[in-house]
């Protein structure tokens, strides 16, 4: 059989060479139930696609009945058999659900990411959950907590989110709020969820209802997936909690015991894969949610009030850069940005807000050219204090603006937002050091590692 005769399923699946030829000869396609006998052991599962990046030609990937994927090394002695062909699943007609007047109405907006997906076990593909029906199918418990309206706004990996995407999202959230919903959930990839949460926090003010970003560290086809619990928790919070802020709702620990709702301007992803990856920095989370209900940990900026009218300023200036200082860096790093006519620079300095001496001339040039330059710290906890050491004082004298205990990524988003919505640079400098959405605290607490023992 020539390559391609079996159809696009196997052709585009990542298999090649000897393995591809054997699967083709047996008329095996992606999603078929197959068995592989190797060294006296038999493995049975659904044939899955392979990653084409860095993959060899000698392994077959199957999904076992328990949900895990395994790779089996294939040689001439292996016996491969086809047990059952995949069958295309007809999409179920949508179930018409009556609106439950006793439940809140919640909008779920999907931007992409692991949580906003469902796995097609016939093909192994991960597809966006396109409708409320998809969400109900994936997490049927949702109908116990809210009347859900869901829509895909975009399907973008979070590392590819742009300021213009944030503008589009801000407008969509505002539109849903004006429709009269009781809360809005945004399904978002976790890698840059903190940036988007900060963007929404500044661009949407005077909120009448809560807005929660929610993600998943483990995909829905894994037994350890956190997607359902995170989504249910976010639904409970935006539907019922007496709060009107932008939050990030994720696992509070590696087990499924509770979730935290973090303020959108105070949260950072601390771990690449743990389910409790998100923590509040220099602050406590706002809420904790478990089987017993919703517990308030920190007082919110605003309480829920349906009569309040949301204010929207959705624009962001794209020519703002976050520059991390490091030993041996050259001034050309900043000079290149100035040559490209950047309007704002967020310096992620060391310690209390320091930068190498070699940067002072180029920062002076930037400030004299009306470029806004602000200082944050690379330290996880604590705040900028540029009056302690001479190097900090010199930067202050140049006109570098200290950002207190603001997160570097929050400072970046805030400066993008201010430059796009404020014409006077003097006002930008004033507002950068003025708390607008809980991004600056009067004091910094080394708190995040003690939260679970503080309130149980």
JOBEL-V262342 format. One record per helix or strand of 3 or more residues. SS is the DSSP state (alpha for helix, beta for strand). FROM is the first residue (numbers start at 0). LEN is the number of residues. Records with the same first field share a line. If there is no record, write none. Layout:
SS->FROM-LEN, FROM-LEN
This chain:
alpha->7-4, 16-9, 131-7, 139-5, 157-3, 162-16, 192-11, 226-14, 331-8, 356-12, 389-9, 407-14, 424-8, 450-4
beta->32-6, 40-7, 58-5, 68-5, 78-6, 103-7, 116-3, 125-3, 145-7, 182-5, 209-5, 245-6, 258-5, 266-3, 277-3, 286-4, 292-4, 319-5, 343-7, 371-6
